[in-house]
């Protein structure tokens, strides 16, 4: 088996990337197979339940810890009750090279977990979902702004965040390309100004349900901000549909 080129072994095993049980068996064939199977096995582990996360954190080989690049807990049953700060702390202790994390609806976690994630992963983290983590506040956004300058995708929808923290985010995370602020009801149109001025790479913003953003039709700045949302492919909620024609590039203020 060892005479087979590693590149060929890796290419063969890559067809099993979604079959963790088979990849685990492949790690027992030989040293060569193990070296090829481990990165595939641990790159983006899947978890069936909360117990599988605990087992993963306890049993992951030391050599595999830096191979973990993605953690997705969005499919864990009853994650709103069972995914806690303690669970995330255990994962951060073991996996310090993660690039993508999905914690959608993990509503028991607190700002302390986001601070730990941001300080542990730093500029390695590029993709983070915190939607409907209802206990999170501005402190989480401040932590991301301070420690994760390479964020490209961020979902903080349904969080109790304000313009103050979003300004820090826009100042620090200028590589943002995709941002969901849906139903962040305390944000105002000032947030649009921050994003427009600092995040030149932003291609998509979700403002659906941001009821604090009231584009006034007698303000030149508001018109510029609204036009920017059109250019940046912003999702606008139904409450703004009446303004689309008014703030189009061909329209003039009365």
Protein Blocks (a to p, Z undefined) as FASTA:
>chain_A
ZZpcfklmmmmmmmmmmmmklmmmmmmmpmmlmmmmmmmmmmmccdfbfklmmmmmmmoc
fklmmmpmbdcfklgghklmmmcfklmmmmmmmmmcbfbdcfehiakbcfklmmmmmmmn
mmmpmbdcfehilkbcfklmmmmmmmmmmbfbdcfehiacdfklmmmmmmmmmmbfbdcf
ehiakbcfklmmmmmmmmmmbmbdcfehiaklccdfkbfklmmmmmmmmmnopacdfklm
mmmmmmpmkbccZZ
